[in-house]
Amino acid sequence: MNSELIDQLNNQLGANGLPYTIPIHPNLVHLTLGLFIIGITFDIIGVLFPFQKWVFKSLAIPVERASFFDVGWYNMLASSVITFFTVGAGFYEMMLAKPPADVKSAWGLQAMETMLWHGVGGVLLLTLIVGMTVWRGWQRFVWSKEADRQVQLSYLLMGMVIMFIMFLHGTLGAQLATEFGVHNTADNLLRSGKKLNEMF
């Protein structure tokens, strides 16, 4: 690519290294995480509902088992859709990242290794979440016609495994922001020699 074109883009970047004030990827990440975790949690509550029914009854909360499964399904579906935007924004912001080359993370990885693992992990999680959504849809519309509940225990177990992968993947993302200062406004200003107390 023409270096003059790259220089034109660099002139439009703010203190966080992006052409906009607030990074998009971290905000979408938390939306993806929240929707997925809520989806799995409500499916777990739906499966355990016969054992907890008395709790809701004693609190005079009128709920039905199907309502928990509805929340689980719609949150999983929304998580699947939003994750495409999360991964897309992540790759765009990763291409604009300029982390220091002489720093290592707490896991002993340099910036480029961390970004590569984070990128690969994002695509893996997107694939797993879409796969879980397809599996959840099959259970909701096909399998549950012959069962007393909408989800299989193996689905819930896989959901818990994916949450652990999300934890590892999120740690890599947190290291990019905190240890390498990727798209961190305060970190970039300090690296450029500016005094934050005078600016804010």
N, C-alpha and C positions, 0 to 999 in steps of 0.2 A: 504494500500500500504506500502511497505517496506520503512522505514525511511531513510535507506542508499541511496536508489534510489532518494528520494526527495533531500537529501543532495548533490548528484551528480549534479542534475539540478540546485540547488542554487549556486553551484560553477561556473556555466556557465552563470549566469545572470549578466548583466551589471549594471551600476549605475541607470538605469531607471527601473530595476526589470524585464527586458525582455532579451531573448537570442539574440536580435538584437538591433541595435543602435536607430532606429527611430520607434516608435509605428505605427503599420499598421492601426489599427482601426480608429483613428481620421482622417487619410487621406482618407480612404474609406468612412467614414461618410460624408465628405464634397462632395465627388463625388456623393453619393446617393442623398444628399440634392439638389445639383446643377442640376442634371439630372431631378429630380422630379419637382422642381420649374420651370425650363425652360419648361418642358413638359406642365404643367398646364398653364403657362403664354402664351405660343404660341397658345394653344387652345383657351384661352380667346381672344387673338388678332384675331384669325381666326373667332370666333363668332362675334366679333365687327367689322370685316373688312368692311362690307358695309357702316358703319358710318365713317370709317377712310380712306376710299379709296382715297378721295381727298387729304389727307396729303401725301400719297405715290406718288400720281400723281404730286402734286405740287413740290415735291422733285426729280422728275424724277427717282423714284425707281421702276423698273418694277417687281412687285410681283403679285402672284396669291393667292387666298384664300387657295387653296389646299396645297400650300407650307407650310403655317403656320401649318396646320393640320398634314402634314408629319413630321415636326419638333416635334410637340407635341407627336405623336405616337412613333417615334423612341427614343425620350428621355425617355418616360415612359417605354418602353420596356427595354432600357439599365438600367434604375434605378431599375427595377424589378430584373434583372440578378445580378447586382453588389451588391444589398442589401443582397443576400445570403452570399457573401464573407464578407460584412461588419459585419453582425451579427455573423458569424463564428469566425472572428478575434476578435470581441468584447468579446465573451465567453472565447476564449483562453486566451486573455490578462487579463480578469477578474479573471480567475483561478490563475494567477500568482501575483495578486495584494496583497499588504500587507499594507493597509492603517492604520493610527493610530486609536485606539479604543476610545480614549478620546476626539475626536473632533466631533462637530456637524456642519452641514451645515447651510446656511442661511435659509433653509426651516425647520430647527429643526430636521433633520434626521441624524442618525449616518451612518458610512461608509457602513456597511452591508446592512442596509435598502436602502440606495441610490443605491448600486450595484444591489440589487434585483429588485427594481423598474425600474432601467435602463435596466436590462436584460429582464424583462417582457415587458417593453415598446418596446424594440428592436424586440422581436418576434411579438408583436402586429403590429408594423409598417411594418414589413416584410409581414405579412398577408394582411394588408390593401393595400400595394403597389402592391402586386401580384394580389389582387382582383381588384384594379383599372386598372391594365394592361389588365386583362381578360375583364373587362367591356369596356375599351377603344378599345380593339380588336374587340369585338362584335359590338360596334358602328361604327367602321371603315369599317368592312367587311360585316355587315348585315344591321344594322339600317339605315346607311347613304344612302343606295341605294334608300330609299323612302323619304329622307329628303334633305334639301338644305344645311345642314351643317353636320359635322362629329361628333359633340359631343352634348350631352344633357346638359341643364343648371344644372340639378341635379348632373351630373358628376363633373362639375366645382365647384359647391358648396361643394361637398364632398372633392374635392381636397383642397379647402381652409380650411376645417375643419382638414384635415390631416396635412396641413402645421402648424396649431396651435398646434396640438399634437406633431409635430416635434420640435417646439419651446420649449415646456415643457420638452420633452425628452432630447433635446440638453442641456437644462439648468442643468439637472441632470448629464449629462456627463461632462459638464464644472465644476460642483461642485466637481466631483470625481478628476479631474485633478488639479484644483486650491486650493480647500479647504482641500482635503485629500491627495494631492500630488501623486495620483496613476499614476505610470509610468512617473513621472516628474523628469527628471535627476537632475536638480538643487535642487529641494526639497529634493530628497533622499540623495544627497551629503551633504546638510546642516544638515539633521537629523543625518547623521553619523559623524558629527563634522568636516567635511572638509571645508577649506576656498576656496570659488570659485575664488577669485581674484588670488590666487596662482596657481590654476589649469588651468585657461583659459587665 
